[in-house]
């Protein structure tokens, strides 16, 4: 049991800041983001045996869990009720920064990787993969034709694939 605790402490010490960066880009309310981080580490710990290093890196696996939990949180009732109770000043601040890329380059080390993408591709990939939007939601909310969203995301993902030689 002592080894388990030390292993969990190691994971938390080395990865919590990066995972919190991913979560807080999707869940802007800090208290809720902290809850998601806690849930994330519980899920990681409960499912650590399902991690397969052949399929990818540990951080990538944990980041996917964090991202998915954060997206689930934004779709929950308590998150939606929190948005309704936020002050107009909070909402206007979120809206001001709403379409700016929020990729945390320090947390996931992607600054150089995404530099080859154009601004539209960066923004769309940020909205989809770090903020949890679907292509249809981006199309509707930002009044961009769905086909345009799909094309730009596909082109951006193809560029990223070529960078990673996938």
Phi and psi in degrees as a GROMACS rama.xvg file:
@    title "Ramachandran Plot"
@    xaxis  label "Phi"
@    yaxis  label "Psi"
@TYPE xy
-63.4283  -38.6272  UNK-2
-64.7877  -39.946  UNK-3
-60.4011  -42.9054  UNK-4
-65.1312  -42.3658  UNK-5
-65.3914  -38.0144  UNK-6
-65.224  -43.5531  UNK-7
-64.263  -41.6937  UNK-8
-60.9952  -40.5437  UNK-9
-61.3261  -49.0067  UNK-10
-58.38  -45.5992  UNK-11
-64.2102  -47.6659  UNK-12
-60.5269  -37.3762  UNK-13
-91.8171  -20.6395  UNK-14
-124.853  -11.0874  UNK-15
-62.1312  -40.1897  UNK-16
-63.9752  -43.8209  UNK-17
-66.6132  -43.1684  UNK-18
-66.9986  -38.0957  UNK-19
-63.8748  -35.7731  UNK-20
-60.7128  -42.2608  UNK-21
-65.6287  -47.6103  UNK-22
-63.4743  -45.2821  UNK-23
-69.0762  -18.5092  UNK-24
-72.8427  -26.0675  UNK-25
-97.1016  -40.5041  UNK-26
-111.991  96.0267  UNK-27
-71.6233  -19.8607  UNK-28
-76.4575  115.999  UNK-29
-59.1278  -42.2289  UNK-30
-61.7874  -43.6149  UNK-31
-67.4127  -38.1412  UNK-32
-63.2411  -37.6672  UNK-33
-63.9448  -40.544  UNK-34
-61.3765  -43.5073  UNK-35
-63.5686  -39.5056  UNK-36
-61.4076  -43.0842  UNK-37
-62.5614  -46.4011  UNK-38
-60.7411  -36.9204  UNK-39
-61.5279  -47.8806  UNK-40
-67.8567  -32.5547  UNK-41
-64.5366  -43.6109  UNK-42
-67.1313  -41.2088  UNK-43
-58.8389  -47.9673  UNK-44
-65.7296  -40.9836  UNK-45
-66.7023  -28.0426  UNK-46
-113.501  13.3466  UNK-47
-59.3473  -28.4498  UNK-48
-69.9864  -18.857  UNK-49
-85.4029  -8.2978  UNK-50
-68.0697  130.849  UNK-51
-121.664  108.308  UNK-52
-63.1444  -17.3816  UNK-53
-69.3129  -31.8305  UNK-54
-84.0005  -18.0837  UNK-55
167.635  -178.005  UNK-56
-82.1751  154.044  UNK-57
-57.9087  -45.8794  UNK-58
-61.2374  -40.8567  UNK-59
-61.9887  -42.8304  UNK-60
-62.6984  -44.8697  UNK-61
-68.6554  -37.8843  UNK-62
-63.2535  -37.6798  UNK-63
-64.6195  -41.7726  UNK-64
-61.7659  -46.0495  UNK-65
-60.7253  -46.6165  UNK-66
-61.59  -45.9211  UNK-67
-64.7298  -41.1935  UNK-68
-65.2888  -38.8741  UNK-69
-64.7936  -42.4103  UNK-70
-63.66  -43.0464  UNK-71
-57.7149  -39.8297  UNK-72
-63.3374  -41.2826  UNK-73
-67.736  -20.35  UNK-74
-93.7024  -0.63793  UNK-75
-83.2476  161.22  UNK-76
-65.9568  -41.4582  UNK-77
-65.7264  -31.7507  UNK-78
-67.8738  -45.3304  UNK-79
-64.5497  -36.9303  UNK-80
-69.7407  -32.8316  UNK-81
-62.9341  -42.2552  UNK-82
-62.2426  -38.1776  UNK-83
-67.8054  -30.0778  UNK-84
-90.6015  -7.24564  UNK-85
-64.4045  149.383  UNK-86
-72.961  156.978  UNK-87
-58.0852  -32.2798  UNK-88
-64.3404  -41.5201  UNK-89
-61.966  -43.0242  UNK-90
-66.8843  -41.8544  UNK-91
-67.0175  -33.0506  UNK-92
-66.2216  -42.2302  UNK-93
-63.5964  -41.8911  UNK-94
-65.246  -37.8222  UNK-95
-59.8064  -39.1544  UNK-96
-97.5304  7.2806  UNK-97
-61.0862  -38.8745  UNK-98
-107.87  16.1832  UNK-99
-91.7717  139.746  UNK-100
-57.9622  136.045  UNK-101
-116.374  20.0635  UNK-102
-63.1893  122.478  UNK-103
-85.5551  93.4095  UNK-104
-65.8656  -29.2347  UNK-105
-71.2478  -36.6485  UNK-106
-75.1867  -35.9776  UNK-107
-124.334  5.41953  UNK-108
54.1929  54.528  UNK-109
-117.698  3.7066  UNK-110
-55.6502  -50.2774  UNK-111
-68.2204  -34.0688  UNK-112
-66.2358  -43.3407  UNK-113
-86.8665  -2.5107  UNK-114
-63.3278  -21.8421  UNK-115
-79.1066  -8.15088  UNK-116
-88.8211  151.669  UNK-117
-78.982  168.73  UNK-118
-58.2034  -43.1164  UNK-119
-61.0333  -44.1673  UNK-120
-64.2076  -42.3859  UNK-121
-59.1812  -46.7973  UNK-122
-63.7837  -45.0514  UNK-123
-67.1708  -41.6561  UNK-124
-66.5399  -38.0638  UNK-125
-60.3858  -47.8602  UNK-126
-61.2723  -41.227  UNK-127
-75.4098  -49.4025  UNK-128
-93.5951  -19.5401  UNK-129
-116.427  -15.3861  UNK-130
-117.327  -7.04512  UNK-131
84.6036  13.4389  UNK-132
-74.6036  149.485  UNK-133
-90.7138  165.66  UNK-134
-61.6057  -39.5302  UNK-135
-64.6564  -38.9822  UNK-136
-66.6264  -39.1888  UNK-137
-63.1949  -45.8388  UNK-138
-56.906  -48.2645  UNK-139
-70.0836  -49.0411  UNK-140
-68.5674  -34.8961  UNK-141
-106.555  7.82799  UNK-142
53.6736  50.4539  UNK-143
-115.463  132.238  UNK-144
-55.3082  138.271  UNK-145
-56.2789  -40.2522  UNK-146
-61.4431  -37.006  UNK-147
-66.6618  -43.6842  UNK-148
-58.9557  -48.8182  UNK-149
-61.2008  -43.0562  UNK-150
-63.9027  -46.0697  UNK-151
-66.8078  -38.8776  UNK-152
-66.3013  -43.9209  UNK-153
-61.1629  -44.8947  UNK-154
-62.1299  -42.2448  UNK-155
-64.1272  -43.8755  UNK-156
-65.4928  -37.8304  UNK-157
-62.9729  -39.6212  UNK-158
-63.8206  -42.863  UNK-159
-64.3692  -39.9274  UNK-160
-60.4437  -40.8114  UNK-161
-67.4542  -33.9702  UNK-162
-63.7806  -41.8878  UNK-163
-85.6216  -2.10089  UNK-164
55.3214  45.0312  UNK-165
